Amino acid sequence: MIDTLDLDLSAVVAEQPDPLLFATVSGAHLYGFPSRDSDVDLRGVHLLPTADLVGLREPEETRSRMWDRDGVEMDLVTHDLRKFVRLMLRRNGYVLEQLLSPLVVHTSEAHRELAALAPGVLTRHHAHHYRGFATTQWRLFEKSGELKPLLYTFRVLLTGIQLMRGGEVQAHLPTLLEESGTREVAPAYLPELIAAKAECEHLAADVDLGRVREDVLRLHAVLDEAQAGSALPEAPGVHDALDAFVVRVRLEG
């Protein structure tokens, strides 16, 4: 269970219409720079009945809900197991971060099995995901001038570099500032920016724009180099194992 949030989230799991294989906390809490007024991003996998997948009606493969709970904004998104695994196989680092998040609200044996299979989907092409994500967040920063998308930009670039160099999905920015694969390339001012964001979710970034632009471009180049020299494979090696896993869990469920 989560020890970093002052909320009992087990009731959220119990309220879901179909069984959850797992639910974890993502977003700023996972990334290591939550603000006092940050919402709580819950992500997970639900298991639809087999009849919902073979009938004529379109299955509800993705469910999304936002609401206020005890004064905190909650954001819950879950995918059906089949859709989630397909996303895993599409070099989607975002869903892997959710699956492997240490902030666990609900788990199961199936969750643990799926997490154990996760390393087999990692490829050097996951760099494309983090490169694209960083570009999107940088554009948001240029438009808004807020600290949040700037921290996201640095976070995803460093996550991508660490993945390419060490084969590890590490989404927690403070940890990335200490990791041997990313410590030496991370800008020295990032701890100050993390501390500043703790006060407010939508805070203007008090930074030297030229300097941060140079650092972002530099990290893009480091990511490119790390991808070129990565020991990760070209393609996932666990497609058949994931297929068998989805079929077995569905039949058991």
Backbone as JSON, one array per atom type, in Angstrom:
{
  "sequence": "MIDTLDLDLSAVVAEQPDPLLFATVSGAHLYGFPSRDSDVDLRGVHLLPTADLVGLREPEETRSRMWDRDGVEMDLVTHDLRKFVRLMLRRNGYVLEQLLSPLVVHTSEAHRELAALAPGVLTRHHAHHYRGFATTQWRLFEKSGELKPLLYTFRVLLTGIQLMRGGEVQAHLPTLLEESGTREVAPAYLPELIAAKAECEHLAADVDLGRVREDVLRLHAVLDEAQAGSALPEAPGVHDALDAFVVRVRLEG",
  "N": [[0.83, -1.19, 0.0], [0.25, 2.39, -0.33], [2.46, 4.61, 1.18], [3.02, 7.21, 0.95], [0.93, 8.87, 0.52], [-1.8, 10.47, 2.03], [-4.28, 9.07, 2.04], [-6.96, 6.72, 2.0], [-7.07, 4.49, -0.36], [-8.12, 2.07, -0.98], [-10.87, 1.79, -1.03], [-11.56, 2.9, -3.45], [-10.76, 0.96, -5.27], [-12.54, -1.09, -4.6], [-14.91, -0.05, -5.54], [-14.99, -0.4, -8.27], [-16.46, -1.62, -11.32], [-15.64, -4.03, -12.52], [-13.25, -6.69, -11.83], [-10.06, -5.57, -10.66], [-6.79, -6.07, -11.75], [-4.53, -4.77, -11.0], [-3.77, -1.66, -9.38], [-2.14, 1.38, -9.44], [-0.27, 4.28, -8.36], [0.39, 6.98, -10.45], [1.78, 9.69, -12.36], [2.72, 12.9, -10.92], [3.31, 12.14, -8.28], [4.49, 9.64, -8.57], [6.63, 10.41, -10.14], [8.15, 11.95, -8.51], [7.89, 14.65, -7.93], [5.57, 15.89, -6.61], [3.06, 18.38, -5.89], [1.66, 20.44, -3.27], [-0.99, 20.7, -3.95], [-1.42, 18.76, -5.85], [-3.2, 16.49, -8.0], [-4.35, 13.06, -7.64], [-3.19, 10.54, -9.51], [-4.43, 7.63, -10.61], [-3.76, 4.49, -11.99], [-4.4, 1.51, -13.86], [-5.35, -1.97, -14.44], [-8.22, -3.54, -15.6], [-10.41, -6.4, -15.7], [-12.35, -7.55, -18.12], [-15.42, -9.4, -18.46], [-15.51, -12.44, -20.38], [-17.68, -12.6, -22.11], [-18.22, -9.95, -22.76], [-16.29, -9.4, -24.62], [-16.74, -11.02, -26.8], [-19.26, -10.61, -27.71], [-21.72, -8.55, -29.53], [-21.68, -5.91, -28.8], [-19.58, -3.03, -28.37], [-16.69, -3.46, -26.43], [-15.89, -2.1, -23.19], [-13.04, -1.1, -23.12], [-11.32, 0.81, -22.11], [-11.51, 2.76, -19.26], [-12.33, 5.81, -17.75], [-12.24, 8.19, -15.19], [-12.89, 11.09, -13.28], [-12.91, 12.71, -10.15], [-13.76, 14.25, -6.99], [-12.35, 13.52, -3.9], [-12.51, 13.61, -0.57], [-11.56, 16.23, -0.67], [-9.48, 16.03, -2.45], [-8.44, 15.89, -5.79], [-9.16, 13.23, -7.86], [-8.01, 11.01, -10.35], [-8.73, 8.44, -12.34], [-7.75, 5.91, -14.49], [-8.23, 3.0, -16.28], [-7.33, 0.09, -18.17], [-8.64, -2.65, -20.05], [-7.24, -5.93, -19.69], [-6.28, -7.14, -22.11], [-6.03, -4.95, -23.9], [-4.18, -3.41, -22.47], [-1.89, -5.03, -22.47], [-1.37, -5.11, -25.19], [-0.66, -2.44, -25.55], [1.68, -2.44, -24.06], [3.3, -3.89, -25.8], [3.75, -2.11, -27.78], [6.0, -0.43, -27.61], [5.51, 1.37, -25.49], [6.35, 3.35, -23.05], [4.96, 4.61, -21.04], [2.83, 2.97, -20.04], [4.34, 0.92, -19.01], [5.65, 2.19, -16.89], [3.47, 2.6, -15.23], [2.7, -0.05, -14.66], [4.97, -0.94, -13.27], [5.17, 0.77, -11.16], [6.13, 1.68, -7.88], [4.3, 2.58, -6.09], [1.82, 1.16, -4.93], [-1.56, 0.51, -4.98], [-3.38, -1.55, -5.25], [-2.86, -5.0, -5.74], [-2.1, -8.2, -7.28], [-1.67, -11.71, -7.99], [-1.58, -11.97, -10.74], [-0.78, -9.41, -11.48], [1.82, -9.39, -10.48], [2.95, -11.4, -12.07], [2.72, -10.25, -14.61], [4.34, -8.0, -14.32], [6.77, -9.28, -14.04], [7.16, -10.16, -16.61], [7.6, -7.85, -17.97], [10.32, -6.84, -18.5], [10.92, -8.22, -20.84], [9.66, -6.92, -22.93], [11.03, -4.65, -23.44], [12.78, -2.55, -25.63], [15.26, -1.04, -27.8], [13.84, 0.81, -29.19], [12.08, 2.04, -27.52], [13.11, 4.44, -26.9], [12.06, 6.25, -28.72], [9.51, 6.77, -27.74], [10.06, 8.22, -25.35], [11.5, 10.36, -26.37], [9.57, 11.61, -28.0], [7.62, 12.24, -26.07], [9.02, 14.04, -24.47], [9.38, 16.14, -26.29], [6.73, 16.99, -26.65], [6.1, 17.88, -24.04], [7.97, 19.93, -23.74], [7.04, 21.78, -25.61], [4.63, 22.45, -24.37], [5.67, 23.7, -22.12], [6.94, 25.91, -23.32], [4.7, 27.25, -24.18], [3.17, 27.74, -21.86], [4.93, 28.47, -19.81], [5.16, 27.29, -17.38], [6.39, 25.49, -14.52], [5.85, 22.76, -14.23], [5.52, 21.29, -16.83], [8.15, 21.64, -17.68], [9.69, 20.2, -15.81], [8.63, 17.7, -16.38], [9.65, 17.39, -18.95], [12.46, 17.15, -18.51], [12.39, 14.91, -16.85], [11.38, 12.77, -18.48], [13.3, 12.6, -20.47], [15.59, 11.87, -19.01], [14.66, 9.46, -17.95], [14.41, 7.97, -20.31], [17.11, 7.91, -21.14], [18.29, 6.47, -19.02], [16.96, 4.05, -19.36], [17.86, 3.23, -21.89], [20.6, 2.98, -21.39], [20.84, 1.35, -19.09], [18.8, -0.53, -19.13], [16.6, -0.27, -17.48], [13.45, 0.74, -16.22], [12.96, 3.66, -14.88], [11.17, 5.98, -13.29], [11.26, 7.94, -11.39], [12.25, 11.07, -10.67], [14.03, 12.3, -8.64], [15.5, 9.99, -7.93], [16.7, 9.38, -10.37], [18.49, 11.44, -10.48], [20.47, 10.5, -8.92], [21.32, 8.13, -9.99], [23.85, 6.16, -11.6], [23.86, 6.09, -14.36], [22.63, 8.42, -15.21], [23.17, 10.53, -13.56], [25.48, 12.07, -14.1], [24.79, 13.53, -16.33], [22.57, 15.03, -15.77], [21.11, 18.24, -15.25], [22.41, 20.5, -12.8], [20.69, 22.12, -11.41], [18.21, 20.94, -11.09], [17.25, 19.76, -8.57], [16.52, 22.12, -7.18], [14.41, 23.06, -8.74], [12.57, 21.0, -8.38], [12.04, 21.28, -5.64], [10.85, 23.8, -5.68], [8.47, 23.32, -7.09], [7.03, 21.88, -5.26], [5.48, 23.57, -3.78], [3.37, 24.51, -5.32], [1.13, 23.45, -7.86], [0.73, 24.69, -10.36], [2.94, 26.6, -11.2], [4.89, 29.35, -12.2], [7.86, 29.0, -14.08], [10.89, 29.91, -12.83], [13.48, 30.41, -14.42], [16.52, 30.38, -16.37], [15.91, 30.76, -19.57], [17.4, 30.33, -21.91], [19.46, 28.72, -20.96], [18.14, 26.4, -20.0], [17.04, 25.51, -22.37], [19.31, 24.83, -23.83], [20.2, 22.71, -22.21], [18.12, 20.88, -22.5], [18.28, 20.28, -25.24], [20.81, 19.17, -25.24], [20.38, 16.85, -23.67], [18.64, 15.5, -25.34], [20.43, 14.82, -27.35], [22.12, 13.15, -25.88], [20.33, 11.09, -25.32], [19.88, 10.14, -27.93], [22.44, 9.16, -28.52], [22.67, 7.22, -26.52], [20.66, 5.46, -27.28], [21.66, 4.56, -29.74], [23.85, 3.09, -28.87], [22.75, 1.17, -27.26], [22.2, -1.9, -25.48], [19.8, -3.12, -25.59], [17.27, -5.14, -27.18], [16.02, -5.29, -30.63], [13.36, -5.94, -30.91], [10.45, -6.99, -29.01], [10.67, -9.91, -26.89], [8.81, -11.55, -25.77], [6.3, -12.04, -26.78], [4.7, -14.34, -27.31], [4.57, -15.44, -24.75], [3.19, -13.44, -23.39], [0.77, -13.5, -24.77], [-0.16, -16.07, -24.07], [-0.4, -15.63, -21.34], [-2.45, -13.66, -21.19], [-4.64, -15.11, -22.22], [-4.84, -17.21, -20.35], [-5.33, -15.85, -17.9], [-7.74, -14.63, -18.52], [-9.42, -16.85, -18.9], [-9.31, -17.97, -16.37], [-10.45, -15.95, -14.93]],
  "CA": [[0.0, 0.0, 0.0], [1.0, 3.62, -0.46], [2.75, 5.29, 2.44], [3.35, 8.6, 0.65], [-0.3, 9.63, 0.37], [-2.63, 10.41, 3.22], [-5.62, 8.7, 1.62], [-7.25, 5.3, 1.91], [-7.5, 4.31, -1.74], [-8.66, 0.73, -1.16], [-12.29, 1.9, -1.35], [-11.65, 3.17, -4.89], [-10.66, -0.34, -5.93], [-13.77, -1.84, -4.33], [-16.01, 0.57, -6.27], [-14.9, -0.64, -9.71], [-17.47, -2.6, -11.76], [-15.0, -5.31, -12.85], [-12.05, -6.88, -11.01], [-8.8, -4.93, -11.03], [-5.59, -6.87, -11.54], [-3.68, -3.89, -10.2], [-3.95, -0.21, -9.45], [-0.95, 2.05, -8.9], [-0.25, 5.74, -8.48], [1.29, 7.48, -11.48], [1.83, 11.16, -12.3], [3.76, 13.62, -10.18], [3.71, 11.39, -7.08], [5.45, 8.63, -9.02], [7.8, 11.06, -10.73], [8.97, 12.52, -7.45], [7.76, 16.09, -7.73], [4.19, 16.31, -6.37], [2.82, 19.65, -5.21], [0.66, 20.34, -2.19], [-2.32, 20.63, -4.55], [-1.45, 17.8, -6.96], [-4.22, 15.46, -7.97], [-3.83, 11.7, -7.5], [-3.38, 9.8, -10.77], [-4.49, 6.19, -10.43], [-3.76, 3.77, -13.26], [-4.48, 0.08, -13.6], [-5.9, -2.91, -15.41], [-9.42, -4.28, -15.21], [-10.61, -7.65, -16.44], [-13.71, -7.66, -18.61], [-15.92, -10.76, -18.68], [-15.29, -12.91, -21.74], [-18.87, -12.3, -22.92], [-18.13, -8.58, -23.25], [-15.33, -9.35, -25.72], [-17.17, -11.84, -27.94], [-20.59, -10.19, -28.14], [-21.83, -7.55, -30.58], [-21.44, -4.57, -28.27], [-18.18, -2.64, -28.22], [-16.29, -3.6, -25.03], [-15.37, -0.9, -22.53], [-11.64, -1.47, -22.88], [-10.7, 1.86, -21.32], [-12.42, 3.49, -18.39], [-11.72, 7.02, -17.21], [-13.13, 8.88, -14.25], [-12.3, 12.13, -12.42], [-13.82, 13.14, -9.11], [-13.15, 14.8, -5.79], [-12.48, 12.63, -2.75], [-11.93, 14.21, 0.65], [-10.87, 17.45, -1.03], [-8.38, 15.75, -3.37], [-8.9, 15.5, -7.11], [-8.74, 11.88, -8.23], [-8.05, 10.71, -11.78], [-8.57, 6.99, -12.49], [-7.83, 5.36, -15.85], [-7.86, 1.58, -16.36], [-7.53, -0.59, -19.44], [-8.8, -4.1, -20.0], [-5.95, -6.6, -19.75], [-5.82, -7.34, -23.48], [-5.58, -3.67, -24.44], [-2.98, -2.98, -21.75], [-0.75, -5.82, -22.95], [-1.07, -4.63, -26.54], [0.08, -1.19, -25.39], [3.03, -2.82, -23.64], [4.05, -4.38, -26.95], [3.93, -1.01, -28.74], [7.06, 0.43, -27.06], [4.85, 2.41, -24.71], [6.97, 3.44, -21.74], [4.01, 5.13, -20.06], [2.13, 1.88, -19.37], [5.33, 0.17, -18.22], [5.83, 2.93, -15.65], [2.3, 2.31, -14.39], [2.8, -1.45, -14.23], [6.11, -1.13, -12.37], [5.15, 1.79, -10.12], [6.23, 1.15, -6.51], [3.17, 3.11, -5.3], [0.8, 0.16, -5.25], [-2.84, 0.59, -4.28], [-3.96, -2.9, -5.26], [-2.06, -5.92, -6.53], [-2.6, -9.57, -7.41], [-0.66, -12.59, -8.57], [-1.48, -11.63, -12.16], [0.04, -8.2, -11.54], [3.23, -9.76, -10.28], [3.39, -12.15, -13.26], [2.86, -9.32, -15.72], [5.54, -7.19, -14.05], [7.94, -10.13, -14.3], [7.31, -10.27, -18.06], [7.84, -6.52, -18.53], [11.63, -6.65, -19.12], [10.97, -8.84, -22.16], [9.1, -6.05, -23.97], [11.88, -3.47, -23.61], [13.61, -2.51, -26.84], [15.91, 0.26, -28.0], [12.88, 1.72, -29.81], [11.37, 2.81, -26.49], [13.66, 5.81, -26.92], [11.15, 7.09, -29.5], [8.44, 7.19, -26.83], [10.53, 9.26, -24.44], [11.86, 11.52, -27.18], [8.33, 12.28, -28.38], [7.0, 12.76, -24.85], [9.8, 15.22, -24.08], [9.08, 17.21, -27.24], [5.39, 17.5, -26.33], [6.15, 18.62, -22.79], [8.72, 21.17, -23.97], [6.12, 22.72, -26.28], [3.72, 22.93, -23.34], [6.44, 24.65, -21.31], [7.12, 27.15, -24.09], [3.4, 27.92, -24.26], [2.64, 28.12, -20.55], [5.96, 29.0, -18.93], [5.02, 26.68, -16.06], [7.45, 24.58, -14.08], [5.45, 21.35, -14.34], [5.96, 20.64, -18.07], [9.61, 21.65, -17.77], [10.16, 19.05, -15.05], [8.27, 16.51, -17.15], [10.6, 17.28, -20.06], [13.71, 16.59, -18.01], [12.15, 13.57, -16.3], [11.25, 11.72, -19.49], [14.59, 12.44, -21.15], [16.47, 11.09, -18.14], [14.13, 8.1, -17.91], [14.79, 7.32, -21.56], [18.55, 7.66, -21.12], [18.54, 5.38, -18.08], [16.46, 2.82, -19.97], [18.77, 2.83, -22.97], [21.92, 2.63, -20.86], [20.83, 0.32, -18.06], [17.71, -1.47, -19.28], [15.72, -0.12, -16.31], [12.42, 1.77, -16.28], [13.02, 4.44, -13.64], [10.38, 7.19, -13.54], [11.36, 8.85, -10.24], [13.29, 12.02, -11.01], [15.1, 12.38, -7.65], [16.35, 8.8, -8.04], [17.49, 9.53, -11.59], [19.58, 12.38, -10.2], [21.49, 9.77, -8.18], [21.71, 6.93, -10.73], [25.13, 6.3, -12.29], [23.65, 6.28, -15.79], [22.03, 9.71, -15.52], [23.63, 11.56, -12.61], [26.5, 12.97, -14.66], [24.26, 14.35, -17.43], [21.43, 15.8, -15.28], [21.44, 19.61, -14.84], [22.6, 20.61, -11.35], [19.63, 22.94, -10.8], [16.93, 20.22, -11.0], [16.7, 19.69, -7.2], [15.89, 23.39, -6.83], [13.12, 23.13, -9.42], [11.68, 20.04, -7.7], [11.64, 21.9, -4.37], [9.95, 24.91, -5.96], [7.15, 22.83, -7.5], [6.33, 21.31, -4.11], [4.58, 24.58, -3.21], [2.2, 24.81, -6.16], [1.07, 22.64, -9.07], [0.82, 25.55, -11.54], [3.88, 27.64, -10.81], [5.73, 29.82, -13.29], [9.24, 28.55, -13.95], [11.88, 30.98, -12.7], [14.68, 29.78, -14.97], [17.2, 30.98, -17.51], [15.34, 30.02, -20.69], [18.47, 29.88, -22.81], [20.21, 27.62, -20.34], [17.36, 25.16, -19.97], [16.9, 25.04, -23.76], [20.57, 24.14, -24.16], [20.26, 21.44, -21.49], [17.17, 19.96, -23.11], [18.87, 19.83, -26.51], [21.94, 18.29, -24.89], [19.87, 15.56, -23.23], [18.14, 14.81, -26.54], [21.6, 14.23, -28.0], [22.56, 12.03, -25.05], [19.38, 10.0, -25.55], [20.18, 9.58, -29.25], [23.68, 8.37, -28.41], [22.39, 6.05, -25.69], [19.89, 4.53, -28.09], [22.55, 3.96, -30.74], [24.75, 2.13, -28.24], [22.02, 0.36, -26.28], [22.23, -3.36, -25.59], [18.44, -3.61, -25.68], [17.0, -5.76, -28.49], [15.24, -4.55, -31.62], [11.95, -6.3, -30.82], [10.11, -7.73, -27.79], [10.91, -11.34, -26.98], [7.86, -12.28, -24.91], [4.96, -11.93, -27.36], [3.95, -15.58, -27.09], [4.34, -15.59, -23.32], [2.13, -12.5, -23.03], [-0.46, -14.03, -25.33], [-0.59, -17.18, -23.21], [-0.78, -15.04, -20.06], [-3.76, -13.02, -21.33], [-5.66, -16.16, -22.39], [-4.99, -17.94, -19.09], [-5.97, -14.99, -16.88], [-9.14, -14.44, -18.93], [-10.16, -18.08, -18.63], [-9.42, -18.14, -14.93], [-11.3, -14.89, -14.38]],
  "C": [[0.88, 1.25, 0.0], [1.24, 4.23, 0.91], [3.11, 6.74, 2.21], [2.12, 9.47, 0.49], [-1.19, 9.4, 1.57], [-4.06, 10.06, 2.88], [-5.75, 7.18, 1.65], [-7.86, 5.06, 0.53], [-8.09, 2.93, -2.0], [-10.14, 0.78, -1.53], [-12.5, 2.18, -2.84], [-11.62, 1.87, -5.67], [-11.97, -1.11, -5.79], [-14.95, -1.3, -5.14], [-16.04, 0.22, -7.75], [-15.84, -1.76, -10.15], [-16.91, -3.97, -12.12], [-13.72, -5.44, -12.03], [-10.85, -6.12, -11.56], [-7.66, -5.89, -10.76], [-4.55, -6.06, -10.76], [-4.15, -2.46, -10.34], [-2.74, 0.42, -8.77], [-1.13, 3.55, -9.04], [0.8, 6.12, -9.52], [1.4, 9.0, -11.3], [2.94, 11.69, -11.41], [4.21, 12.89, -8.92], [4.73, 10.31, -7.45], [6.75, 9.27, -9.5], [8.67, 11.79, -9.72], [8.91, 14.02, -7.32], [6.28, 16.51, -7.58], [4.16, 17.68, -5.69], [1.79, 19.44, -4.11], [-0.75, 20.15, -2.76], [-2.38, 19.69, -5.74], [-2.64, 16.86, -6.84], [-3.55, 14.09, -7.82], [-4.2, 10.94, -8.77], [-3.3, 8.31, -10.5], [-4.58, 5.51, -11.79], [-3.8, 2.27, -12.97], [-5.06, -0.71, -14.74], [-7.14, -3.57, -14.84], [-9.59, -5.49, -16.12], [-12.08, -7.75, -16.83], [-14.14, -9.13, -18.67], [-15.73, -11.16, -20.14], [-16.46, -12.57, -22.65], [-18.82, -10.9, -23.48], [-17.21, -8.46, -24.46], [-15.81, -10.09, -26.96], [-18.56, -11.47, -28.43], [-20.55, -9.09, -29.18], [-21.53, -6.14, -30.09], [-19.94, -4.29, -28.16], [-17.78, -2.75, -26.74], [-15.73, -2.3, -24.49], [-13.91, -1.18, -22.12], [-10.89, -0.44, -22.05], [-11.77, 2.59, -20.53], [-11.68, 4.66, -17.78], [-12.72, 7.74, -16.32], [-12.33, 9.91, -13.45], [-13.33, 12.57, -11.4], [-13.03, 13.68, -7.92], [-13.41, 13.86, -4.63], [-11.75, 13.25, -1.57], [-11.09, 15.44, 0.31], [-9.7, 17.27, -1.97], [-8.95, 15.31, -4.71], [-8.29, 14.16, -7.5], [-8.93, 11.69, -9.73], [-7.74, 9.23, -11.96], [-8.73, 6.6, -13.95], [-7.38, 3.9, -15.77], [-8.15, 1.06, -17.76], [-7.85, -2.06, -19.17], [-7.44, -4.75, -20.26], [-5.43, -6.73, -21.18], [-5.3, -6.05, -24.09], [-4.28, -3.23, -23.78], [-1.75, -3.72, -22.27], [-0.39, -5.42, -24.38], [-0.3, -3.31, -26.49], [1.51, -1.46, -24.94], [3.9, -3.22, -24.83], [4.31, -3.3, -28.0], [4.94, 0.01, -28.22], [6.51, 1.63, -26.32], [5.43, 2.43, -23.3], [6.0, 3.86, -20.66], [3.31, 3.99, -19.32], [3.1, 1.02, -18.56], [5.59, 0.87, -16.89], [4.68, 2.68, -14.69], [2.38, 0.9, -13.81], [3.85, -1.63, -13.14], [6.17, -0.09, -11.26], [5.26, 1.15, -8.73], [5.1, 1.64, -5.6], [1.94, 2.28, -5.61], [-0.42, 0.32, -4.35], [-3.48, -0.78, -4.17], [-3.09, -3.77, -6.16], [-2.69, -7.31, -6.53], [-1.46, -10.42, -7.96], [-0.48, -12.29, -10.05], [-0.64, -10.37, -12.36], [1.51, -8.54, -11.42], [3.78, -10.53, -11.49], [3.63, -11.2, -14.43], [4.09, -8.44, -15.54], [6.81, -7.99, -14.34], [8.2, -10.29, -15.79], [7.74, -8.95, -18.7], [9.23, -6.35, -19.14], [11.73, -7.22, -20.53], [10.36, -8.01, -23.27], [10.0, -4.85, -24.25], [12.75, -3.61, -24.86], [14.28, -1.14, -26.93], [14.94, 1.29, -28.59], [12.0, 2.43, -28.79], [11.93, 4.22, -26.38], [12.74, 6.75, -27.68], [10.02, 7.62, -28.62], [8.91, 8.35, -25.97], [10.96, 10.52, -25.19], [10.61, 12.31, -27.56], [7.63, 12.93, -27.19], [7.7, 14.04, -24.42], [9.5, 16.4, -25.0], [7.72, 17.83, -26.96], [5.41, 18.34, -25.07], [6.92, 19.94, -22.95], [7.85, 22.22, -24.66], [5.11, 23.29, -25.29], [4.41, 23.95, -22.45], [6.61, 25.97, -22.04], [5.83, 27.95, -24.16], [2.96, 28.49, -22.93], [3.65, 28.82, -19.65], [5.93, 28.39, -17.54], [6.13, 25.66, -15.79], [7.12, 23.12, -14.34], [5.88, 20.72, -15.66], [7.47, 20.67, -18.28], [10.2, 20.47, -17.01], [9.81, 17.75, -15.77], [9.26, 16.3, -18.29], [11.9, 16.63, -19.6], [13.51, 15.17, -17.51], [12.13, 12.53, -17.4], [12.55, 11.54, -20.27], [15.54, 11.6, -20.31], [15.99, 9.65, -17.99], [14.53, 7.33, -19.17], [16.27, 6.98, -21.61], [18.89, 6.48, -20.21], [18.08, 4.05, -18.66], [17.41, 2.32, -21.05], [20.11, 2.34, -22.43], [21.88, 1.42, -19.93], [19.72, -0.69, -18.16], [16.7, -1.42, -18.15], [14.72, 0.99, -16.54], [12.39, 2.48, -14.94], [12.34, 5.78, -13.89], [10.56, 8.25, -12.46], [12.54, 9.79, -10.43], [14.37, 12.16, -9.94], [16.04, 11.18, -7.66], [17.24, 8.89, -9.27], [18.66, 10.48, -11.38], [20.72, 11.71, -9.43], [22.02, 8.54, -8.93], [23.0, 7.18, -11.51], [24.94, 6.58, -13.77], [23.15, 7.65, -16.17], [22.55, 10.86, -14.65], [24.56, 12.56, -13.28], [25.96, 13.86, -15.77], [23.1, 15.24, -16.98], [21.87, 17.21, -14.89], [21.45, 19.73, -13.32], [21.47, 21.35, -10.66], [18.3, 22.19, -10.63], [16.41, 20.06, -9.58], [16.02, 20.98, -6.76], [14.52, 23.52, -7.49], [12.11, 22.18, -8.79], [11.16, 20.65, -6.4], [10.66, 23.03, -4.61], [8.56, 24.41, -6.31], [6.36, 22.25, -6.33], [5.3, 22.28, -3.54], [3.31, 24.76, -4.02], [2.27, 24.02, -7.45], [1.3, 23.49, -10.33], [1.64, 26.79, -11.19], [4.72, 28.04, -12.01], [7.18, 29.41, -13.03], [10.19, 29.75, -13.93], [13.24, 30.43, -13.12], [15.28, 30.66, -16.06], [16.79, 30.18, -18.75], [16.41, 29.51, -21.64], [19.22, 28.69, -22.26], [19.42, 26.32, -20.37], [17.15, 24.62, -21.38], [18.15, 24.28, -24.18], [20.65, 22.79, -23.48], [19.3, 20.42, -22.08], [17.71, 19.42, -24.43], [20.03, 18.87, -26.26], [21.45, 16.92, -24.48], [19.23, 14.79, -24.38], [19.3, 14.12, -27.25], [22.14, 13.05, -27.21], [21.64, 10.83, -25.24], [19.63, 9.34, -26.9], [21.4, 8.67, -29.19], [23.45, 7.1, -27.6], [21.59, 5.01, -26.46], [20.78, 3.81, -29.1], [23.45, 2.9, -30.13], [24.08, 1.18, -27.29], [22.15, -1.14, -26.56], [20.83, -3.95, -25.67], [18.17, -4.17, -27.08], [16.17, -4.86, -29.4], [13.73, -4.79, -31.44], [11.69, -7.04, -29.51], [10.32, -9.23, -27.98], [9.9, -12.18, -26.22], [6.44, -12.22, -25.47], [4.14, -13.18, -27.06], [3.63, -15.78, -25.62], [3.23, -14.66, -22.85], [0.79, -12.96, -23.57], [-1.02, -15.14, -24.45], [-1.07, -16.66, -21.85], [-2.18, -14.44, -20.13], [-4.86, -14.06, -21.43], [-5.9, -16.87, -21.06], [-5.72, -17.11, -18.03], [-7.44, -14.78, -17.23], [-9.96, -15.69, -18.62], [-10.34, -18.31, -17.13], [-10.37, -17.12, -14.3], [-12.76, -15.1, -14.64]]
}
